[in-house]
Amino acid sequence: MVCRRICRVFLLLPIATFAAAAGETRECTDIEGRTMEVTFNRMGPAGAVLRMDGTEYTVPLARLSPDDREAARRDWRIQLAGAAGERENPRQ
């Protein structure tokens, strides 16, 4: 039982580390080359929901640079994995 809990911690540690990074401010570039400092908030039905200067903006993925598009998808997958882990293991 103790071994399972320790193994879970070591398996989930990289996910938790990346999930923390997902909420950090990063420089994002659109397809026209304009850059902005944003925080990835979540993925919505119309695209990535980004926060800039305290306001949320929904940006279609097609408007983001290929690198930022992939980063948004990666951050979204990390958030989903973290949420699934929380539902799977309610506070023990």
C-alpha positions, 0 to 999 in steps of 0.5 A: 500500500505504501509502495503504491502511494510512493510510486504514484507520487514519482509517476505524477511528479513530472505531470505536476511540474509541467502543469505548474508551468502551464499556468506561467506567463509566456511569450506567444506569437500569432501567424502575423508575427505579433508577440504578446505576453499571455497565460494559457488558461484553458482550451475552449470550443473556439480555441485557446483561452488566453489571459492577458492583462487580467482579461481573457481572450479566446484565440482560434488555434489557427491564429497561433504560430505552429510552436504556440499551437502545439504548446497550447495543446500540450498544456491542455493535455497536461491540465486534462491529465491533472484533472483526471488524476484528481477525480481518480484519487479524491483527497486521501 
